[in-house]
Amino acid sequence: MISWNMDLRVVLVVYLVLNVGEINTSDDGICVAKEQCVGSEESDVGKSHYTEDFNKYYNEIESSLAAYVPCNNTNCNCHTDVLKADLKPFKTHGITREMIQRAKQYGTHYQVIDHKLYRQQECMFPARCAGVEHFVKPLLSVLPDMDLIVNCRDWPQVHRHWSKEKTPVFSFSKTSEYLDIMYPAWAFWEGGPAIALYPTGLGRWDLHRKRITAASADWESKEPKAFFRGSRTSDERDALVLLSRSQPSLVDAQYTKNQAWKSPQDTLNAEPAKEVTLEEHCRYRFLFNFRGVAASFRFKHLFLCSSLVFHVGDEWQEFFYPALKPWVHYVPVPVRSSPQELEKLIRFFQENDELARGIAQRGYQHIWNNLRMADIECYWKKLLKRYGKLIRYTVERDVSLIEV
Ligand SMILES: *[C@@H]1O[C@H](CO)[C@@H](O)[C@H](O)[C@H]1NC(C)=O
């Protein structure tokens, strides 16, 4: 890491010298290494108005790398700050019976009593509940008695401003506007979105890790293009799809059908595209991630291709997002960027291959090393043990719950 960092400084000095030297010529002089400078006479005039933004991207990368300290993942510590922050509102006064009573309307009620797990019979999304239970059951021997309210919907429930009283609800994703306690999503095991290619739902992160990594072609053989496939769950995805239509050699971004699809209007006035497996994404150098209804399950998988991940928007979080650093592990893209802004960013990384490859590799290594199944299990364990310590009343068995 350190030597890479030094390399970047050298590269930047070379770049700045060249850029200053060429400021009065028609050549825009955007090049980061000698080899790449050789052909610079060929570079077209249209690029020159990019210089200012390109400098901004260099500076972002340099300062982010300079500030970056890789996390120490002993005991899933890369992610521990997240659960500390989520449980903090309960730290002083603990969790009371009244709080649980209030929380019940927002999720599925679970109880841990005498190291057994109980759940209310009704579960809105059975596969999601099963995905949660997969992680909780192995922990029962170390857990104290507790009530747990687990929201299996996509949307968080406890708004910072509308919820005056503290209400402990577990949700997989939220924005900073919400006080939900984030848990690792069911989809790490099962119950993820079911599309035609994954009819039983995206799940089994442990298997995807291996399969996608195996499919990750080496950088040179990847098409130097931006790629996205997904349904139009949010119109924040439109700009890239529009750019793809005007510049198909730069971007391939198309909408697929989802269950709500009725007409081409739902795919921005085009016929829906075919779904593409996660492995096939690895054929492209630049992979885009957008929020869906909440955070997108796609995100973590994209890193496994060792392609460069462009992550649009920073509002929607899952528990592992804060450990991922912008410009270090992925390229942050402002939400509502115009097609022109997206083009600039993609072209920057097309022309600065080493920078692109460096971020892609660091992103892959981070996810591979710090988002293992063992880390998901570890996070669940730490989260529930700390949560259990906050319970301030004697948990009594609710006989309407069934043992699971
Ligand atoms: C990570 O933290 C653990 C426990 O605090 C420590 O024993 C280990 O040496 C650390 N590893 C690194 C690489 O710093």
The ligand as an SDF file (V2000), in Angstrom:
LIG
                    3D

 14 14  0  0  0  0  0  0  0  0999 V2000
   -5.0990   -6.6540   14.7100 C   0  0  0  0  0  0  0  0  0  0  0  0
   -5.6470   -6.5880   16.0070 O   0  0  0  0  0  0  0  0  0  0  0  0
   -5.3350   -7.7140   16.7940 C   0  0  0  0  0  0  0  0  0  0  0  0
   -6.1340   -7.6460   18.0820 C   0  0  0  0  0  0  0  0  0  0  0  0
   -6.2880   -6.3320   18.5530 O   0  0  0  0  0  0  0  0  0  0  0  0
   -3.8390   -7.7830   17.0100 C   0  0  0  0  0  0  0  0  0  0  0  0
   -3.4950   -8.9080   17.8050 O   0  0  0  0  0  0  0  0  0  0  0  0
   -3.1660   -7.8940   15.6480 C   0  0  0  0  0  0  0  0  0  0  0  0
   -1.7680   -7.8660   15.8060 O   0  0  0  0  0  0  0  0  0  0  0  0
   -3.5850   -6.7560   14.7400 C   0  0  0  0  0  0  0  0  0  0  0  0
   -3.0850   -6.9980   13.4200 N   0  0  0  0  0  0  0  0  0  0  0  0
   -2.4930   -6.0780   12.7040 C   0  0  0  0  0  0  0  0  0  0  0  0
   -2.0340   -6.4770   11.3550 C   0  0  0  0  0  0  0  0  0  0  0  0
   -2.3130   -4.9540   13.1180 O   0  0  0  0  0  0  0  0  0  0  0  0
  1  2  1  0
  1 10  1  0
  2  3  1  0
  3  4  1  0
  3  6  1  0
  4  5  1  0
  6  7  1  0
  6  8  1  0
  8  9  1  0
  8 10  1  0
 10 11  1  0
 11 12  1  0
 12 13  1  0
 12 14  2  0
M  END
$$$$
